[in-house]
Amino acid sequence: MSITIKPLHDLFCAEIGGVDTGEPMDDATFAEIRAAFEEYSVLVFRNQTLDDARQIAFSQRFGPLEIAGKANPATGTPFARQSNLDIKTGAVIPPEDRRMIYQKGNYLWHSDSSFRGVPSLCSLLSARIVPPEGGNTEFACMRAAYDALPEDIKQKLEGLIAEHSLVYSRDTVSVGSMTPEMIAELPGAWQVMVRTNPVNGRKAIYAGAHASHVIGWPQEEGRAFIKWLNEFSTQPQFCYSHAWRDGDMVMWDNRATLHRATAYDTIRHKRLMQRTTVGGDAPTVPQPERYELGSAAG
């Protein structure tokens, strides 16, 4: 049976029906989902039968999974856990705890793992415990933003490279939220500032909060340009806000979207989201010798 596709936004994002990603799937059905992913960039699956093993199995259809590093409580697993619950006790983590301060970086517009030498293809986030209010995830269509850029900005972007750093983005929220061990594990990476989809040829701005500066430009000039790009790309007309329900799984193209978490009452309400991240297949540009290709998910 073919899937159904219901667009959720004029520019990107669609709800996929007629399939449970937790069940075995034939190649033809998966091919339809993969084609929808390339076309819409963000796919929403409702009423899924979610557990860790099923999420891993479906995610692996898209490629090898990143393994969470020391920056995430689920270190050593294919999951980047997003939660206000202690992974061992299940108790609510106090807001002043380092783990909650670190997670504030998720409120910044970003592309997952752009700070790795080989940036990720996509992320899949499943709702395990959903708070009764708040906690939406917002997405920005970087292809539509690129299309809307003035021609002189498009020309300026061609060939530009930015340095991406998790340390940089986290320090904009709270200096010192990363331990020396985390910092050593995630040295940063260079990335092109325009990415082209290999299937349909559409271009997308590649920036976000992890983008620190433009290589070859004065640092403050580069940061001002990245700030302008991020603000331009996240205007309301380019954005979709997903209100989570129990049983939701959402996947997104990290090559062509930015996303961010939004606030909820972390003291009164519990929230548990499990993210798997599919690795990319190659660097976007050759990496400087001081960087090794990272192996940790952020």
N, C-alpha and C positions, 0 to 999 in steps of 0.2 A: 504494500500500500504506500502511495506517495505521501510525503509530508505535506502539511499546509503551511503557507507563509502569509502572515498578517503584518504588513508594515506598521510600525509604531511611531514613525516620524517621517516627515517629508524628505529628509536627506539621507537617513541611515536607520538602522535598527529594525528588527522584525521579530515577532513572536512565532516560534515554530511549533506546530501542532501535529498530532497523529503519530507521535513517537515517544517512547520512554527510553532515555539515554542509559538507564540502568539495566536494560535488557539486551540480550544478544541482538546484533543489527547486521543485516546483510549489506554487501558492498554497494548495492544500488542506492539504498536508503542513505548510507553514509555519504555517498557521492553527492546526493542532493543537499545534505547538510553542509558539506564542504563548499559547494558552489554558492549556497546562501551566505555562508561566512565571508567569502570573497566579495560578494555583492553588497551585503548590508553592514559588515564590520562588527555589529553587536547582535547576538542572537539570544532570545529569552525562551527558556523552556519551563513551562508550568507543570505542577503536579507530578514531579519526578520521584522515583523510588531511590532515594539517596542513601548511600553509605560509602565509606572510604574506598572499599574494593571496587565498587561499581563506578565511582567517579574516576578512579585511576584507570580502569579499563577503557572507559570512553575517551578520556583525555589522551591516552596513548595512541589512539587511532590517528591523532594529528601529528605525533612525533614523540621523541624522547622527552621525559619530564625533568625539569630542574629539581634539585634537592635543596631543601631549606637549609640555610646556614645558621651561624651563631646569632644572627640578628632576630631570629624567629623562635618562639617557644617550641615549635615542632621540628627543631633542628634534626637533620639526618633523615627526614621523611620527605615524600613528594608533596607535602602540604605546607603552605604558608598560612598559618592559623591567624584569623582576624577575630579577636574575641576579648571581652572583658572578664573572662572566667579563667581561673588558674587551671592549667592543663592537668595538674595532678589531683587537686582537691575539689575542683569545680566551684570554689568560692569566688565571689565577686572581688576583682582586684581593685584596691583603692586608687582613686584618680591621681594621687601623688606618687604612686609607684612608678619606677623607671619604665616598666613595660607599657604602662598607659601613656606616659609622656612620649615614648618612642612612637607609639601608634598615631600620635597627632600628625605625624608626617603624612599619613594617609589622607588627610584633609586637603592636601595640596594636589593640584592637577598634575598627573604624572603618567608615564608609560612604564609598566612593570619591567624591571631588569634592563633598562636602557643603560645602566651603569656597568653592564657586563660587556666584555669584548665581543661576544656573540649575543646580541639582544634577543629577547624572546619573541616567538611567533604570536602566541595568544595566551590568555588566562581564562580559567573556568572557575567560577565562584558559586558555591552551593550554600543555600540557607538551611542551617540545622536548627538554630534557635533564633527567632525573629522578635525583636521588641515590639510592643503594641503601637508605638509611634516613633517617628524619627528613623535615622539610620539609612536613608536612601543612598543609593550609589548613582552618581551622575557621570555621564559620558559626553565627550565632545568629539565631533566629526572633523578630523584634521584634513580629510580630503575636501570637504565642502569649504573649509576655511581656506585651504590653498587656492581653490578655484576662485574665491572671492577676493583674493589679494590684488592690490594694484600691480600692474605689469612691471613697474620698476622694482617692486619688492620681490616679485618672482625672479627677476633677473639677478638681483642681489643675492638671493638664496642659493642659486645654482653653484655647486662646488664648495659651499661652506661646510665646515666641520665644527662641531661643538664638543667640548669635553663634558661628560656626564659623570656625576659623583653622588653616591648616596650620602656620603659624609656632608657634602655641600648642602643638599636639600634638607637633611635632618637638622643641620646647624642653623638653618633659617627659621626653624621652629623652636629648638631648644639646644643650645650649645652643650655638648657633653653627654647627649643621650645615647651615644654609641661608645662602647668600651674599646680600649686599644685592640683587643682581640678581633672585634667586629671590623674595625677600620683596616687592620692588616689583611683581612679576608676579602675585602672589597676595595681594590685600589682605584677603580674608575675605568673609563673607556672613552675613546673617541667615536663619534657617530656623525654620519651625514645629517644635514638639516632638512633634506627633502628625500622621502622614500617613495619608490615607484612600485605599485603592485605588479608582480610578475604575471598575473593572470589577465587583468583587464587594463593594465597600463596607467591606472589612475595615480596621480601624485598626491602626497600628503606631507604637511609640515611635520617634522620630527623634532620636538622640543620638550616642553614640560619642566617640572620643578627640578628634576635631576640635572638638567642642562645648566652647567655653571658658567661657561664663557665660550666665545668664538675663537677658535685657533687662528692665530695670526693677527688678531685685533687687540687693541688696548682693552684690558679686562673690563673696565667700567662701561666702555662703549658696547662691548659684546653683551654684557649683562643687561644693559638697557634695551638692546635690540631683542634679546630673548624674552624679556619681560613684556615688551610690546607684542611680540608674536603670541605669547601665551594669553594675554588679555584679549587680543583680537580673536583668537581661535575659540575662546570659551564664552563668547557672547551668546545670549539666550537662543538666538535662532539656530545655532550650531549644536545645541545641547539636548539631551534626553535624560530625565531623572527617573530612575527605576525604584518604585516602591515595592519592597520585598514582601512576599507571602511565603508561608511554610511550603516547602517542596519546590521552590524555585531554584533553577540553575541558570546562570547567565554567563555567556562566554563573549570575549571581545578580542579584536585584532589589535595587538600592541604596536603594530607598524602604522596604524591608521587612525587611532583614537587616543585621547587622553581620558582619564577617569579620576574620580576622587570619592572618598567617603564623606558622609555628612553626619552631623552630630546627633546623638541620642542621649538619654539620661542613663549614664553608665553606672550610677549608684542604685537606681530603682529597678532597672530592667536588665535582663540577661540577653546576651547576643553571642552567637557562635556561627562563624562563616568559615568554610574550608575552601582554600584556593589551591588549585593545581595550575602549574605554569609550564607551557610547552616551549622548549628551547628552540631557538632559531637554527639555521643551517650554516651560517657564515657571518664573519664580521661585515659591517657596512663599509668599512675602510680598513686599511692596514693599521695595526695598533703600534704605538710607540714602544720601544724596547723596555721601558720601565714598567709597563703593564703586562701582567700575565693574564690569560683569559680566565676570568673568574668562574667558579663552579657553584656559587651560592645564590639562592633566590632571595629577593628582598620583599 
